[in-house]
């Protein structure tokens, strides 16, 4: 029964409640036992009474039987009556006891029913109370246990560690910015820094997104757990059976659902607040790196642009000089080429008159060459003298642009004065610098002393100026959200336009007001009235809608910050920016002095070099006129004389060769005719041989031999004629080849590598052409003469053959008759032989017979 204590009732479940009822039921079982014992006692008393009565009746029957007062029948009837009366008494007692027991049982049943009804009512009330208690415990668990779970707090602790680590990396990144100093101040270094900053921003954005995803995942887990617990609560309340399903739904809807919704809204609000805070923090960090990267990129572009422009200027002036020199050399080459052409024409003159004309043209070209030397020197000297001024202008333009980007300006005339010449001027300059510095320090400006003694004043805080001049992403989002037609937007549009126009003027002068203040005054002055502040409620509402205000940091229930409020490390950024300012200004001073000195020194050296070059050209140019007149012209006169004598010698040799060839041809024709007569005589010898032939076959053989000899002699005649023809062609070709060889070896123009004038070559070649024509005519005449001789000799051989052919029929007729007579004699001889054979055989047969 200790379970029924006040503190434990709401902790019991239905099984434990039923156990309590079973304990009570056990006690009810003992009361029933008591009644059963009472019934048993009644039965035992009845049995004992029956036994005692039966024993008394038996004694009475026995005694009465012994006494024999009455007969046995009456005794038995008497006994039966007594027994019957006794039974009736027992039955009455039993009825009484049964009635008593029935009344007791009925009373107990009524008490049990009353108790059971009260227990059922109490059990129903416990069901409702237990259901309500479960709902209250669930609500309390949701409100207390799940509002800030340890896992969520652990995630926020990890997020704070990530924030701290990221902020350290941002500090290192800002400090590395101050290390980008000349000579390492390059576009690659700026690009690497910007790339590192972008990578860092991307990593931090990923960290933020991952942290928000983890928080959202944890919230999803909690929401899933709450829904799971709600379902379990629903099942538990249903299991208690204290309410119907509809009542359970209403109970949970009224009590649990608002708590769950409140927890979910609070969690989502915390997540939203965390997301806004982290995104704004990431945006501020990203904006800072983007501003620094953009400023650094523009500064590097200006720095390298100035270096590149300086190199380009140097390259340009050298290229201009080179171009001028190339143009001069090209023009001079043209003039020299014209001079060489004139000298060449002098060296290629064909007569004395032509040599005099060409010498005058060469002297005129020499005068033009000298004028070209002087013109080039004047133009190049002018360009060289202008170069130091160009370098100075570029340096002045660069310092103006550099001061604009660095938001500085040169100090006063005394502070910005160059190197002094004496101690008094230096002391005066130092005093002016000190006085000017104190004046500017009062206005919040800072003096930057750089290498070389120069000094510059900062116009304002560079880092803050860069931030103010850069539009904020959250401001743009706020402007997009703000209705365009609202009175606030209409009133803010002219102010924003004026602020943009004011920011476009850079850098600001120290005496100028900040753009926002100036714009506010301008807007107020445009209306002609001063803008009075609105009431305090409007100011508070405006401050709430201020896009520059930092979103609140998410707080825990114990008013502890869940995130770290870490801003951009302004001190590190300002220190790095100041290092860059001083380094670039110092580099400008040293580079400008070095570059200006180098430009002036180079200008003087080049001008001196050009003057010496002109003197050298003039000294080497003036003796050239005498060499043309005294050397070139005289040598050409001698060459013309030698060439004339060489051509005359060749013409004499060729005339002799033509005559020798003609004599050789006549001698060859004479020899051929003598040889042909010998061949004809040899062919006519076959006339004699025909007379010596002894048969027709011998005649035919002599005729064939004569034909073969005729063909052989014709072939030998043709070969000899061909040989003579080739000899004629060869000798004529040798004469022509000698002309060509002479022309190739000697009659070569200057273009062909020779030393003959074209006019002379044409004249000499005309003479050779006359020899060629004569030898060609002579060769044709000899060919015709040789062909006539060949026809004449061939006709003689043919006539000899014809003579033999005319004698051939008579010789054949005689040989035919002789052969016929020979055949008759031979036939008679054969017959005689046959007869003799037969006679011999007859003799032999007779001898056999005999």
Secondary structure, 3 states (H helix, E strand, C coil): CHHHCCCCHHHCCHHHHHHHHHHHHHHHHHHHHHHHHHHHHHHHHHHHHHHHHHHHHHHHHHHHHHHCCCCHHHHHHHHHHHHHHHHHHHHHHHHHHHHHHHHHHHHHHHHHHHHHHHHHHHHHHHHHHHHHHHHHHHHHHHHHHCCCCHHHHHHHHHHHHHHHHHHHHHHHHHHHHCCCCCCCCCHHHHHHHHHHHHHHHHHHHHHHHHHHHHHHHHHHHHHHHHHHHHHHHHHHHHHHCCCCHHHHHHHHHHHHHHHHHHHHHHHHHHHHHHHHHHHHHHHHHHHHHHHHHHHHHHHHHHHHHHHHHHHHHHHHHHHHHHHHHHHHHHHHHHHHHHHHHHHHHHHCCCCHHHHHHHHHHHHHHHHHHHHHHHHHHHHHHHHHHHHHHHHHHHHHHHHHHHHHHHCEEECCCCCCCCCCCCHHHHHHHHHHHHHHHHHHHHCCCCEEECCCCCEEEECCCHHHHHHHCCCCHHHHHHHHHCCCCCHHHHHHHHHHHHHHHHHHCCCCCCCCCCHHHHHHHHHHHHHCCCCCCCCHHHHHHHHHCCCCCCCCCCECCCCCECCCCCCCCHHHHHHHHHHHHHHHHHHHHHHHHHHHHHHHHHHHHHHHHHHHHHHHHHHHHCCHHHHHHHHHHHHHHHHHHHHHHHHHHHHHHHHHHHHHHHHHHHHHHHHHHHHHHHHHHHHHCHHHHHHCCCCHHHHHHHHHHHHHHHHHHHHHHHHHHHHHHHHHHHHHHHHHHHHHHHHHHCCCECCCCCCECHHHHHHHHHHHHHHHHHHHHHHHHHHHHHHHHHHHHHHHHHHHHHHHHHHHHHHHHHHHHHHHHHHHHHHHHHHHHHHHHHHHHHHHHHHHHC
